[in-house]
Amino acid sequence: MEIKKLDDQLATSSQIAAGDLEAVAAAGYRAVLSNRPDGEAEGQPTAAEIAEAAKAAGLAFAHVPVIGSQISEQDIADFRQALDVLPKPVFGFCRTGTRTTMMWALAQAGTRTADDLISTAATAGYDLSGMRTRLEGAS
């Protein structure tokens, strides 16, 4: 598991296993935010399994599942809401970390420039340049 920091409140990684939650807690994270729908891939742990392991590790948990090509305004509002209520810092994940990064950028759009969001994501290893128009449209 490679944790990639997006800002002081959120970091992301690819899919985790329940056994990774102790390391997430030891790294100083206080909550887990899952953006991966259950059943997306064979053998993937369910949100309930991750939630149970998060609780055992002393972490809060929220599940805001999204499909990358179908992120709605409601999905963005749900993500913002989760970030507002979860204790910080938050560790987010999906299959590769890209969806969590996309959701973070869309939730920040309008308060930060598209250039800043795209650059920050790139520093973490995620290419959001294809989202420029949507990020600019929220400004």
Backbone torsions as a table, in degrees:
resi	resn	phi	psi	omega
1	MET	NA	123.3	176.8
2	GLU	-111.3	114.5	-179.3
3	ILE	-87.6	127.7	-178.8
4	LYS	-118.2	116.4	-176.5
5	LYS	-77.2	130.0	176.2
6	LEU	-97.5	-40.2	174.7
7	ASP	-160.1	-170.5	-176.7
8	ASP	-68.9	-16.0	-177.2
9	GLN	-103.7	-19.2	-172.1
10	LEU	-144.7	135.4	170.3
11	ALA	-128.8	165.9	-177.5
12	THR	-142.3	166.9	173.2
13	SER	-158.3	178.4	174.0
14	SER	-76.9	-177.8	-178.2
15	GLN	-47.4	136.2	176.9
16	ILE	-111.7	165.6	172.2
17	ALA	-106.6	160.1	179.7
18	ALA	-55.1	-35.2	-179.1
19	GLY	-68.5	-11.5	179.5
20	ASP	-81.5	-13.7	-172.0
21	LEU	-67.4	-30.8	176.0
22	GLU	-62.1	-41.7	178.8
23	ALA	-67.4	-36.3	177.4
24	VAL	-62.5	-46.6	178.1
25	ALA	-63.5	-42.3	-179.7
26	ALA	-64.2	-27.5	178.5
27	ALA	-78.0	-2.9	175.1
28	GLY	101.4	2.0	178.9
29	TYR	-77.3	147.7	-176.1
30	ARG	-112.7	-9.0	-178.4
31	ALA	-153.5	158.4	178.4
32	VAL	-123.1	134.8	178.4
33	LEU	-124.2	112.5	180.0
34	SER	-93.5	128.6	177.0
35	ASN	-113.5	11.3	-177.6
36	ARG	-102.9	125.9	176.8
37	PRO	-64.4	144.6	174.1
38	ASP	-61.4	147.7	174.0
39	GLY	75.4	13.7	-178.8
40	GLU	-70.0	-32.3	179.3
41	ALA	-143.5	149.0	178.2
42	GLU	-62.9	135.4	177.3
43	GLY	84.8	-4.5	179.6
44	GLN	-71.4	133.8	176.6
45	PRO	-65.9	148.1	178.8
46	THR	-78.5	163.2	176.6
47	ALA	-60.7	-37.1	179.8
48	ALA	-63.7	-39.9	178.1
49	GLU	-65.3	-42.0	178.6
50	ILE	-67.7	-40.3	179.2
51	ALA	-61.0	-42.9	179.8
52	GLU	-63.9	-43.8	178.8
53	ALA	-67.5	-36.1	178.0
54	ALA	-63.2	-46.4	179.7
55	LYS	-59.9	-43.5	179.7
56	ALA	-62.7	-29.0	179.4
57	ALA	-89.6	2.3	179.1
58	GLY	81.4	23.1	-177.5
59	LEU	-109.1	141.6	170.3
60	ALA	-72.4	161.6	-177.1
61	PHE	-143.7	142.0	171.2
62	ALA	-140.9	148.1	180.0
63	HIS	-124.6	113.8	177.1
64	VAL	-125.2	80.3	-176.0
65	PRO	-72.7	135.8	178.3
66	VAL	-139.9	155.7	171.3
67	ILE	-105.4	123.9	-171.4
68	GLY	-50.1	-40.2	-177.2
69	SER	-84.3	-0.9	-175.4
70	GLN	-129.5	30.0	-178.0
71	ILE	-69.4	119.9	-178.0
72	SER	-98.6	170.0	175.3
73	GLU	-63.0	-33.7	177.2
74	GLN	-65.9	-40.3	176.4
75	ASP	-58.7	-43.4	-179.5
76	ILE	-64.9	-43.0	178.2
77	ALA	-63.1	-40.2	178.5
78	ASP	-65.2	-39.0	178.2
79	PHE	-64.6	-47.6	177.9
80	ARG	-57.3	-45.2	179.9
81	GLN	-59.4	-45.8	179.2
82	ALA	-60.6	-45.7	179.3
83	LEU	-63.9	-34.6	179.6
84	ASP	-65.1	-38.2	-173.6
85	VAL	-95.5	-23.7	-179.1
86	LEU	-72.3	143.9	174.1
87	PRO	-66.4	144.1	-176.0
88	LYS	-99.3	155.4	-6.7
89	PRO	-75.9	157.8	-176.9
90	VAL	-107.9	139.5	174.0
91	PHE	-105.8	116.3	-180.0
92	GLY	-108.0	153.4	177.0
93	PHE	-151.5	160.5	170.9
94	CYS	-151.8	-151.2	-178.5
95	ARG	-67.7	-46.8	-177.7
96	THR	-120.8	-11.0	-173.4
97	GLY	99.8	-12.4	-176.8
98	THR	-67.8	-45.5	-179.2
99	ARG	-62.0	-42.4	178.3
100	THR	-61.2	-40.8	178.5
101	THR	-66.2	-40.5	177.0
102	MET	-61.8	-45.1	-179.8
103	MET	-63.3	-42.1	177.8
104	TRP	-58.6	-47.9	-178.3
105	ALA	-63.9	-44.1	-179.9
106	LEU	-65.3	-35.4	177.9
107	ALA	-69.6	-26.9	-179.9
108	GLN	-89.9	-18.4	-177.2
109	ALA	-56.6	138.5	-177.6
110	GLY	96.9	-22.4	176.3
111	THR	-111.4	-17.1	175.6
112	ARG	-134.6	153.7	-178.8
113	THR	-72.8	155.7	175.9
114	ALA	-59.3	-41.5	178.8
115	ASP	-58.3	-44.0	-179.5
116	ASP	-64.4	-45.3	-179.1
117	LEU	-64.8	-44.0	179.9
118	ILE	-65.0	-41.3	179.0
119	SER	-65.5	-44.8	179.2
120	THR	-62.4	-43.7	177.8
121	ALA	-62.1	-41.8	179.6
122	ALA	-62.3	-38.9	178.1
123	THR	-60.9	-33.6	178.1
124	ALA	-83.7	-5.3	177.6
125	GLY	99.5	16.3	-178.5
126	TYR	-118.9	132.1	-179.2
127	ASP	-97.0	104.7	178.0
128	LEU	-105.1	15.2	-176.5
129	SER	-59.8	-29.0	178.6
130	GLY	-70.4	-10.1	179.8
131	MET	-100.2	4.9	-173.9
132	ARG	-50.7	-48.4	-176.5
133	THR	-60.6	-43.8	-179.9
134	ARG	-67.9	-39.1	178.8
135	LEU	-66.7	-38.5	178.7
136	GLU	-71.0	-32.9	-178.6
137	GLY	-66.9	-21.2	-180.0
138	ALA	-85.4	-8.8	-177.1
139	SER	-71.6	NA	NA
